[in-house]
Amino acid sequence: MKLWSDLFSTDYGLMSVAVLAFILVMAVWFTAFFRRKMNENG
């Protein structure tokens, strides 16, 4: 499919994948960070 070939073979496609991966990693990190802060006493 042209979609997948464009996504992984063009510079703008690779940048889109990188941005999406960064957003997902950031969401996981923020979730863990805020859960840890909410469970702290004090």
N, CA, C and O atoms as a GROMACS GRO file, in nm:
protein
  168
    1MET      N    1   0.083  -0.119   0.000
    1MET     CA    2   0.000   0.000   0.000
    1MET      C    3   0.088   0.125   0.000
    1MET      O    4   0.196   0.128   0.060
    2LYS      N    5   0.039   0.226  -0.068
    2LYS     CA    6   0.113   0.351  -0.077
    2LYS      C    7   0.125   0.420   0.058
    2LYS      O    8   0.225   0.485   0.087
    3LEU      N    9   0.023   0.407   0.140
    3LEU     CA   10   0.026   0.470   0.272
    3LEU      C   11   0.146   0.424   0.353
    3LEU      O   12   0.220   0.507   0.406
    4TRP      N   13   0.165   0.293   0.363
    4TRP     CA   14   0.274   0.239   0.444
    4TRP      C   15   0.410   0.269   0.382
    4TRP      O   16   0.507   0.297   0.453
    5SER      N   17   0.418   0.265   0.250
    5SER     CA   18   0.546   0.296   0.187
    5SER      C   19   0.582   0.443   0.205
    5SER      O   20   0.698   0.476   0.225
    6ASP      N   21   0.483   0.532   0.198
    6ASP     CA   22   0.509   0.673   0.223
    6ASP      C   23   0.545   0.697   0.370
    6ASP      O   24   0.631   0.779   0.401
    7LEU      N   25   0.478   0.625   0.459
    7LEU     CA   26   0.500   0.646   0.602
    7LEU      C   27   0.642   0.611   0.643
    7LEU      O   28   0.702   0.681   0.724
    8PHE      N   29   0.696   0.503   0.589
    8PHE     CA   30   0.826   0.455   0.635
    8PHE      C   31   0.941   0.485   0.538
    8PHE      O   32   1.055   0.447   0.566
    9SER      N   33   0.913   0.550   0.427
    9SER     CA   34   1.022   0.575   0.332
    9SER      C   35   1.044   0.722   0.300
    9SER      O   36   1.142   0.757   0.234
   10THR      N   37   0.956   0.808   0.346
   10THR     CA   38   0.976   0.951   0.320
   10THR      C   39   1.018   1.021   0.448
   10THR      O   40   0.995   0.971   0.558
   11ASP      N   41   1.078   1.136   0.433
   11ASP     CA   42   1.125   1.209   0.551
   11ASP      C   43   1.008   1.258   0.636
   11ASP      O   44   1.016   1.253   0.759
   12TYR      N   45   0.901   1.305   0.574
   12TYR     CA   46   0.787   1.351   0.654
   12TYR      C   47   0.712   1.235   0.718
   12TYR      O   48   0.652   1.251   0.824
   13GLY      N   49   0.713   1.118   0.655
   13GLY     CA   50   0.652   1.000   0.715
   13GLY      C   51   0.728   0.953   0.836
   13GLY      O   52   0.669   0.920   0.939
   14LEU      N   53   0.861   0.949   0.824
   14LEU     CA   54   0.943   0.908   0.937
   14LEU      C   55   0.933   1.007   1.052
   14LEU      O   56   0.933   0.968   1.169
   15MET      N   57   0.925   1.135   1.021
   15MET     CA   58   0.908   1.235   1.126
   15MET      C   59   0.773   1.219   1.194
   15MET      O   60   0.763   1.238   1.316
   16SER      N   61   0.670   1.185   1.120
   16SER     CA   62   0.539   1.161   1.180
   16SER      C   63   0.544   1.042   1.275
   16SER      O   64   0.487   1.048   1.384
   17VAL      N   65   0.610   0.936   1.234
   17VAL     CA   66   0.624   0.818   1.321
   17VAL      C   67   0.702   0.856   1.447
   17VAL      O   68   0.665   0.813   1.556
   18ALA      N   69   0.807   0.934   1.432
   18ALA     CA   70   0.887   0.975   1.548
   18ALA      C   71   0.804   1.060   1.645
   18ALA      O   72   0.814   1.043   1.766
   19VAL      N   73   0.725   1.151   1.592
   19VAL     CA   74   0.643   1.236   1.677
   19VAL      C   75   0.537   1.154   1.749
   19VAL      O   76   0.514   1.173   1.868
   20LEU      N   77   0.472   1.063   1.679
   20LEU     CA   78   0.372   0.977   1.742
   20LEU      C   79   0.434   0.890   1.851
   20LEU      O   80   0.375   0.874   1.958
   21ALA      N   81   0.550   0.834   1.826
   21ALA     CA   82   0.619   0.752   1.926
   21ALA      C   83   0.655   0.837   2.047
   21ALA      O   84   0.639   0.793   2.161
   22PHE      N   85   0.705   0.958   2.025
   22PHE     CA   86   0.740   1.047   2.135
   22PHE      C   87   0.618   1.081   2.219
   22PHE      O   88   0.626   1.083   2.342
   23ILE      N   89   0.505   1.108   2.155
   23ILE     CA   90   0.383   1.141   2.228
   23ILE      C   91   0.337   1.023   2.312
   23ILE      O   92   0.294   1.041   2.426
   24LEU      N   93   0.345   0.903   2.258
   24LEU     CA   94   0.305   0.784   2.334
   24LEU      C   95   0.397   0.761   2.455
   24LEU      O   96   0.350   0.731   2.564
   25VAL      N   97   0.527   0.776   2.435
   25VAL     CA   98   0.621   0.759   2.545
   25VAL      C   99   0.597   0.866   2.651
   25VAL      O  100   0.601   0.837   2.771
   26MET      N  101   0.573   0.989   2.608
   26MET     CA  102   0.547   1.097   2.702
   26MET      C  103   0.418   1.073   2.781
   26MET      O  104   0.413   1.102   2.900
   27ALA      N  105   0.315   1.020   2.716
   27ALA     CA  106   0.190   0.990   2.786
   27ALA      C  107   0.210   0.883   2.892
   27ALA      O  108   0.156   0.894   3.002
   28VAL      N  109   0.286   0.780   2.861
   28VAL     CA  110   0.314   0.674   2.959
   28VAL      C  111   0.394   0.732   3.075
   28VAL      O  112   0.364   0.703   3.191
   29TRP      N  113   0.494   0.813   3.045
   29TRP     CA  114   0.577   0.871   3.151
   29TRP      C  115   0.495   0.962   3.242
   29TRP      O  116   0.507   0.953   3.364
   30PHE      N  117   0.411   1.049   3.184
   30PHE     CA  118   0.329   1.138   3.265
   30PHE      C  119   0.231   1.060   3.351
   30PHE      O  120   0.207   1.097   3.466
   31THR      N  121   0.174   0.952   3.296
   31THR     CA  122   0.082   0.870   3.374
   31THR      C  123   0.153   0.811   3.496
   31THR      O  124   0.101   0.817   3.607
   32ALA      N  125   0.270   0.754   3.474
   32ALA     CA  126   0.345   0.696   3.586
   32ALA      C  127   0.388   0.805   3.685
   32ALA      O  128   0.380   0.784   3.806
   33PHE      N  129   0.432   0.919   3.635
   33PHE     CA  130   0.477   1.028   3.721
   33PHE      C  131   0.364   1.079   3.811
   33PHE      O  132   0.383   1.093   3.932
   34PHE      N  133   0.248   1.106   3.752
   34PHE     CA  134   0.138   1.160   3.831
   34PHE      C  135   0.080   1.056   3.926
   34PHE      O  136   0.038   1.091   4.036
   35ARG      N  137   0.078   0.929   3.887
   35ARG     CA  138   0.034   0.826   3.981
   35ARG      C  139   0.126   0.818   4.101
   35ARG      O  140   0.081   0.805   4.214
   36ARG      N  141   0.257   0.825   4.074
   36ARG     CA  142   0.354   0.820   4.183
   36ARG      C  143   0.337   0.941   4.275
   36ARG      O  144   0.344   0.927   4.398
   37LYS      N  145   0.314   1.059   4.218
   37LYS     CA  146   0.297   1.179   4.299
   37LYS      C  147   0.167   1.174   4.379
   37LYS      O  148   0.163   1.222   4.492
   38MET      N  149   0.060   1.118   4.323
   38MET     CA  150  -0.067   1.110   4.394
   38MET      C  151  -0.061   1.012   4.510
   38MET      O  152  -0.134   1.027   4.608
   39ASN      N  153   0.025   0.910   4.499
   39ASN     CA  154   0.034   0.810   4.606
   39ASN      C  155   0.131   0.849   4.717
   39ASN      O  156   0.142   0.778   4.816
   40GLU      N  157   0.202   0.960   4.701
   40GLU     CA  158   0.293   1.005   4.806
   40GLU      C  159   0.214   1.058   4.925
   40GLU      O  160   0.109   1.119   4.909
   41ASN      N  161   0.267   1.034   5.042
   41ASN     CA  162   0.205   1.089   5.163
   41ASN      C  163   0.270   1.222   5.195
   41ASN      O  164   0.393   1.236   5.191
   42GLY      N  165   0.187   1.320   5.227
   42GLY     CA  166   0.243   1.447   5.266
   42GLY      C  167   0.220   1.548   5.163
   42GLY      O  168   0.261   1.663   5.179
   0.00000   0.00000   0.00000
